[in-house]
């Protein structure tokens, strides 16, 4: 029941995150603004998440995780309802700030509470399952939301998310009733801030390497490879399937041979795959396989590193995994900026090679950490 609860919770949270992109044109049209201005609803969400996640992680290590997960889901329910009834763009922005704050007390704490409940020899597998719930939203939850928009309008999507979040808050309240792990102040001093920040910095470099290219992948495939809509859809599907398989399969491998070894090997392999993607990006059908392989290895790296952090920092697991999520969002933001600059000044084809170099930095951090 723990795994099912965690999976469903992160699937709904992921759907809220990933459905925004296809809904942006409709939101911009209704408020009579440009898509770039409408994009601020994503920026304020991410900024609030990145700032507040470590605070909730720190509090959950002291007060227990269940309280904050349930609080976050009820707040998430309210924020999505506010998004649905927003009468102005300013109100919409405020609702998404509130949504970012809410999600910051859910996602990292679900990872942490799964780490608390799983047996050490099963922790990697359990974490990989709940991560797959978040990734499943990329190619299942978001398309469902888009379909709902076509029949009922974009506001109805957030009404449904609010209603489901309320039901899931009840489920989380019941399921985690017996799990309320709290550490003493003495235990919480064991994780050196410098050591923790250095550890999560690997995730920032991973996110830059992944998202600097992923954000502009559609642009590259359409403008430079002249892919049709069908070919673009196939490409994204190949990436999404690779991401889910990588996340799920990494758990079992991690539990068998160790999170440290898997995270080092997969992050190093990611460097080589990005270079291959740069070399063979215009190779036709081969690019589908390389996109699949890129996501497979990339999300094997991310999931195994989450398991590694959960095992290495048991006393401050909530704060460390929250900081890791902050590092992830920082990396996504920096990656988007980097990708834009590289394409504008050097061209798209150089971008995979630069991302490979950045992935190499992440792999070095993974390797030299004890």
N, C-alpha and C positions, 0 to 999 in steps of 0.2 A: 504493500500500500504506500510505503514511503516513496518508492521510485515512481509509481503512477502519479502521485500527488505532485512530486517535483517536476515530472515531465509535462503534465497538463498545465501547470502554473507557468512554466517557461515557454510553452507553446503559445499561450495567450499573450504573454508579455512580448514575445518575439513578433507575433502577428501585429500588435499595435505599432511596433517599431518599423517593420518592413512594409506595412500596408500604406504608410504615409507617402512613399515615393509615387506609386501609381495614382494616388488620390490628389496629388498636388495640382495637376491641371484643373481639376474640377473645383478645388478650393480657391485657386487663384481666380477662376472665372466668376465665381459667386461673389467674391469680395472686390472684384474689379482691380486686381493687382497683378504684377508680373510674376511668373513662376519663380524668379530669383528672390523676390521679396517674400513670396510664400515659403520659400526654403528656410526662412528664419525660424519657423516652427520646429524644424529639425535641429537647428543650431542651439536654440535655447533649451530644448529638451536635453541634448547631449551635454551642454555646459552645466546645467543643474545636476545632472546625474554624476558627472565627473567630480564635482565639488562635494556633493553630499554623501556619496557612497562610502568613503572611508569613515565618515562620522558615524553612520549607521553600523558599519562593521565593528568599529571600536566599542560602541554602546552594546552591541549584541554579545560581544565577548564578556561583558560585565553583567548584563541584565537578562541574557537569554535571547534566542533568535525568534521563537514563536511569536512573541508580542509584536515585534517589528515587522515580521512577514505579514501577519494578519492586518496590522495597522496600514501597511503599504498597499495591500490589496483593496481595503476599504477606501483608501485615498485614491487609488487607481480607478476604482469604480466611480467615485465622485468626479475626478478630473476628466474622465472620458465623457461623462454626462454633460459636464460644462463645455467640453469641446463640441458636443453634438448640438447644444442650444446656443452657442456663441452668436451673438447678434452683430458683433464687430470683429475686425481683425485683431484689435488690441485685446479683447476678451479671449479670443482664440489663443493668442500668444501666452496670456496668463494661464490658461488651462493647460497648455503644454509644458510650461515651467512647473506647474503643480504635478503633472504627469511624470516629468523627469525626476522630481523629488520622490514621488511614490515608488517608481521602479527602482530607485537607488536603495530602497529598504527591502526589496524583494529579491532581485536576481542574485547578487553576491551572497545573500544570506541563505538562499535555497542551496547554492553550491556548498556553503559552509555547513549547513545542517545535514546535508547528505554526507559530507565528509565526517561529521560527528557520529552519524548512525551506522555507517558502513564498517564492516570488519576491515582491518588493514589490508588483508589479502584480496578484498573485493572492492576497495575504494576506487581504483581506477575504472573498473567496469561500471560501477554505480554513477560516477561522475560523467562518464561518457554517455550514458543513457540520458541523463537530464540535459546535458549539452545538446544532444540530438533533438530534443524537444524544441529548443530555441532555433536550431538550424532548420528543422522541419517547417517552421513558419515561413522561411524564405521562399520555399517552392510549393507550399500547400496553403498555409494560413493567408498569405498576401493575395494569392489568386482568388481564394474564396471571398475575401473582403472586396476585391475588385468586382467580382460577379454580383455581390449584394448591392454595390453602388449602381450597377447598370439597371437594376430593377427598382431599388428603393431610395437611391441617392446616397451621397457620401456620409451624411449625418447619421444615417441608420447603422452604418458600420460601427460607430463609436457607442451607439445605444446598445448594440449586441455585445460589444466588448465590456461595457459597464455591467450589464446583467450577468454575464458569465463570470466576471471578476468577483461579483458579490457572492455567487454560489461557491466559487473556488475558495473564497475567504473562510466560509463555513467549513469546507473540507480541510483546509490547512489548520484551522483552529482545533478540529477534532483529532486529526492525524498526529500533530506534533505535541499533543497534550502531555505525553510522557517523556518528551525530549526537551529539556530546558537546561542544557549544560552551561554552567557559569564558572569562570576561572577566578582564582584569587588574585589580588593585586601583585603578589610575589611572582606568580606564574606569568603574569602579563608583562613582566620586565625582561623575560628571557629573549624576546625577539628584538635585536638591535635595530633601531630605525634605519641606520645606514645599510645594514645587511638586507633589510626588507626592501628598501628603495632600489638597491642594486639588483635584487632578485626580480622585482616586477618590471625593471627597465627592459628586460629581455622581451617582454610582451609588447612594449611600445615599439621596439624595432621590428618585431614580428608583424604588428598591425600596419606599420608604415609600408613594409615590404609587400604585404598582401593587398592593402586597400589603395595604395597609390596607383596600382595597376587595375584592380577590380573596378574602382569607381569609373574609370575611363575605358573599360573593356568593350562596352557596347559601341563607343565612339570609334575605337580602333578597328573593330570587326566590320562595322558598316562603312566607315569612310576610307579605310585603308585596304581592307580585304573585300570590300563590296559585297558583304553578306546580305542576303535577303532577310525579311522578317522571320521566315521559317528557320533559316540557318542560324539567326541570332538566338531564337528561342531554344533551338537544339543545343547551342553552345552554353547558354545559361543553365539549361537542364543538366548538361554533362557536369558542369561545375557544382551545381546543387547536390546532385547524387553523390559526387565524389566527396563533398563536404560531410554529408550524413554518414556515408560508409567509413570515412576516415575517423570521424568522431566515435562511432560505435565500435569499430574494430580495434581502435587504439586502447580501449579500456582493458580488453582481455590480454593484449600483448603487454601492456604496462604492468598488470598484475603478475604476469609470468616472469618477465625479465627485469622489471624495475622501471619506475618513472624516469629516473635520471638518465639511464641509457637510452630509452626511447625518445625522450625530449632532445637529447644531444644529437642522436642519429637523424631524427626526422627534420630538425631545424637545419642541420648541415645539408641534408638531401634537398631541402627546399631551395637552397642556393643554386644547386646544379639544375634543378627543374626550371627555375626562372630564367636561367641562361639559355637552356634548350628552347624554352618558349620564345625567347627573343630571336633565336636563330631560325626557328621553324614556324614563326607566327603566320607567315603567308603561304603555308604548305598545304592549304586545302583541308581535307578531312582529317589529317594528322593533328590539327589544332584541337579537335574535339577531345582526342585522347589526352593531349597535353594539358588541357583545361581540367579534365577529370583528374589526372594525376597531380596537378598543382593543388587542387582543393583537397584531394585525398591526403597528401603528405602535409599540407598546411594545417589542416584541422586535426590530424594526428598529433602534430607538434603542439597545437594550442591545448588540446584536451589532456595530453600527457603532462604538459607543464602545469596545468591546473592541479592535477593529481599530485604532482611533485611538490608544489607549494603547500597543498593541504597536508601532506605528510611531514614536511620539514618544519612547519610552524603550527603545531597542534594547539598551543596555548593562545595564539593570536590568530587563529584560522579565519575568523570573521573579518577582521581588519585587513589581513593580508590578501584575501580573495577579493575584498572590496577595492583595495588599492590596485590589485591586478586588473579589475574591471575599469578603474579610472585610467590606468596605463593604457588599456585597450582603446578607450575613447580618445585619449590624447593622440595615440598613434594613428587612429582613423582620421582625425582632424588634420594632423601633420601630413599624412599620406595624401589626402585630398589636395592640400596646398602644393605639395611637392609634385604630384602628378600633373597638376595644372601648369606649373612653371616649366617642367621638363618638356611637356608637349608644345608649349608656346615657344620655347627657345631652342630646343634641340630636336623636336619631332617625336612621334609616338614610338618608333621602333627602338629608340635608345632606352625607353622606360623600363622594360623587363630586365635589362642588364643592370641598371641602377638599383632596381628593387632586389636583384640577386646580391649585390654588394651590401645592401642594408641587412638582408637576411643573414649574411655572413657575420656581421657584427653581433646579431642576436644569437647565432650559434656559438660564437666565441664566449659570450656571457654565460650561456648554458654550460659550456665546457669547463670554464675556469672556476665556476662556483662549486664550493664543497658542500 
